[in-house]
Amino acid sequence: MSMTLDIPEEVLAAIPVPESERERYLRLEIACSLYLRDLLSLGKAAELAGLSRMDFGKEVGERGIPRHYTEEELASDLAYARGE
């Protein structure tokens, strides 16, 4: 399933971003907002933004958005690092 968001032209025109950049900009803004509110994981927010997890993580850091990192994610990352 996918979704199309209908944004009035007047609203789009009010966004001070070149027209060619608007979709990318809006996807990133929505992804950051949903990640900030802990409604999307880093991976899913990165997917929505059209960025790699690493690039989205950098964007989150530059915006001062706290990372959501659970104990389960730490355990999974440590297991991965050990080759398990």
N, C-alpha and C positions, 0 to 999 in steps of 0.2 A: 504494500500500500504506500502511496505517496500522497503528498498534499500540495496544492497550489494556493498560495496566499495572494489575494487580490488587494493591492494597495493603490489607493486613488493616485492618479497622476499628479495632483496638486501636492500631495504628501511627498511623493518621490522627488518632485522638483524642489521641495524645501530642504532636502538632505544635501548638504554642501559637499557632495562627492561627485566626481565625473560620472556621467551616465554609464559608461563602460565598466565602472567599478562598483556600481550600486548593489548588484546581486551578491557579489563576493563580500562586500562590506556588511550587508544586512544579515547574511548567513553567519558571519563571524560574530556580529553583535548578539544575535539570537543564541548562538552556541555558548558564548561567554556568559550571557545572562542565565541560561538554563543550568550551566555548570556551577555558577556562583550559588544558585539556589539549591544545589545538590539534586537537581531533577534529571541530570544526565551525567554519566561517568565521563572521565577524561577522554576515553576512546570514542564514545558515541558523540560527544561534543566535537571532537576533532573531525569525525566523519561528517557531521552536519556542516562544519565550517569548510570542509574540503581541504583540510590540512593533515599532515602526518601528526601522530601523537606528540612527537618531539617538538614540531613547530607550534602546535597548539599549546603545549606546555610552556614554551617560551613566551607566547602571547599572554597566557594567563599570568605568568610571572611579571611581565612588563606592566600589566594592569594592576598588579598588587592583589590579585585574587588568590585567596588561600587555597592550597592544594588539598584535595580530599584524598587521604591515604589511610586506608584502614589497616588494622593488624593482619587481616586475611591477605590483603594485597602485599604487605611486607613479607609475610610468610611465603607467598607465591613467588615473589621476586627473588627472595633468598634461595628458594628451592631451584629456581631457574638458573641462578648464578652458580649453584653447586652442580648443575648438570642433571638435576633430578627431574 
